[in-house]
Amino acid sequence: MVSDQGPVVESALLRSELIRLRKEKGMTQEQVAAALEWSPSKLIRVEGGKNAITRTDLQALLMVYGVTSESRQERLQALARGARATAWWDAYKGQVSDVFLSFIGYASGASYIRHFHNTIVPGLLQTREYAEYFVTGRASEMVRARAVRLRLQRQEEMAKRENPPRQYYILDEAVIRRHVGVKTDPGIMPRQLTSIADQAEQRDELTVRVIPFSAGAHLGVYGPFTLLEFDGGLGDVLYMEGMMGPSALMTGDDERIADFRDDFETLLEEALPQEESIALMRQVAEELMN
């Protein structure tokens, strides 16, 4: 049975499995294409995720690779069906960047999300009023409303998953000290901090830790990033938010993924334990209300 990982992850899992099967068979793309009387470009597009694969074509590939187990065939066919499904985030195509939509697709199927931010509350933890504050500005009312809807829908869709991902957040103390909304509604930030603290106490899969100012400079000063892990053998994904430049999404064997895994562990060494972090957030919330 296929999990609720979404079309982006299920497509990636299927492609990874097909490439592995071909290599185990010792065949090149050209040899497989010749055996099936396909053009090499057709298989290249399938393995590269450019083309969805039909049930018939997948069955033909599996025969070439010697996959005869009915259960294994059905598992891969289920992945193919999932990969062809319409994703909820498709409604935002053309409205936000393709890189961010790809990230949403991967994050929606992740089993473990690790995120560091040094300036604002991560989107999956934002309250509606906090999100609304951060999309104010020169954009039209329609664009602002769409941006808020996207952030909140990500939270709603994540909560629907049968097996929600573990989420591990590290925040710089600057994130919780900045009094967002102080000029319009001083209660926005205290309520946001209380929301994070309550969720961290109530949800077993959620951990939030704060790096105090007393830790001094740390690796996180270079900007926010997210690491995603997956069940099923898919490699990690790294997303770097564009604070000083364009955002970037790294997959596969990109060496930066390993570097940022190490960075996250180093940042953990600087962070307060969760209980102390929650206590600090509640303390700051009280201070901001006075």
Secondary structure, 3 states (H helix, E strand, C coil): CCCCCHHHHHHHHHHHHHHHHHHHCCCCHHHHHHHHCCCHHHHHHHHCCCCCCCHHHHHHHHHHCCCCCHHHHHHHHHHHHHHHCCCHHHHHECCECHHHHHHHHHHHCCCEEEEEECCCCCHHHCCHHHHHHHCCCCCCHHHHHHHHHHHHHHHHHHHHCCCCCEEEEEEEHHHHHCCCCCCCCCCHHHHHHHHHHHHHHHCCCEEEEEECHHHCCCHHHHCCEEEEECCCCCCCEEEECCCCCCCEEECCCCHHHHHHHHHHHHHHHHCCCHHHHHHHHHHHHHHHHC
